[in-house]
Amino acid sequence: MKHLFSITCRYDPNNPVVVPCVQSIRQFHPDSPIHVVDSNSEDKSYYEQVEQFGAKVEDIGNQSLTTGNIWHTYENYPDYDFYYFLHDSMLIKDGLLDLLEEDVMALRYFRSWNGIGWTPAEVPSGENGFVYEETYNWANTQLLAKTTYRPEPAHKFAALFGPMLMCRRSVLDKLQSSGFDKIRPTTKRQSEAMERVWGMVLNMEGYDLTQHSLQGYCYDPGYREDHRLEKIFLGRQ
């Protein structure tokens, strides 16, 4: 099955994580195509470093981070059957080609609902809705205005951490046909809200991320945060 690793990158020369990210992918996937989609990085000096590992850099003026990367790749690379959409702060620790058998796979998820309210992380049974009223309103307005999805208040679902997604093109076909590709976040808060919006629409399409997640529930006391992939938290704004 033709597949593509597509990495969302906002480069920080003080934390040049994209280089070891690409290097780790190449270690386990020597022949897989790797694209790095730049998200308006002020410093673009990393291009040459990732290209030496055979990665293709796409300087597209992406303002919508992972969501922008997903739809850019979907629109411009239709010949691939499966996509791995990851952050530049990910380290691959295992071969991932077995996931080609899946329709959808999340890195991890958290329990959420279509409402406002946040449960502290030390309460693992909690359900974390939208953090801010402005992003809750933005998300629901976007879905109603641009898509055929009709979100219900208090709808419970598993939110897509990142939002990082590994999926077949056919899954994105469904979302695109419903207009979901028209929703493009342009602020940090909107991008955070997209974790919930992606989870919500995937749930509406019948994909339960609690059953399709590599690492599981990210607030479970026993969950393995470095299982198969490792996330380096940078605290970027």
VENSULMO-V67924 format. One line per field, one symbol per residue. phi: phi as a letter, one per 20 degrees, with the letter a starting at -180 (. if undefined). A space follows every 10 residues. Layout:
phi: ???
This chain:
phi: .fcbecdecc fcffcfffff fffffffecf dffcddefdl ffddfegffe ffenededed mfddlffffg fffgfdcfee ebcdecefee dedafdffff eefbbefbbc fbbeadqceg ffdfefcdef fcffffffff ffffedcefc fegmgeaefe fpfdccbfff ffgffffenf feecfccfff ffffgffgff ffffendeff dcbfdnffdf gdfefdfmcc eeedmfd
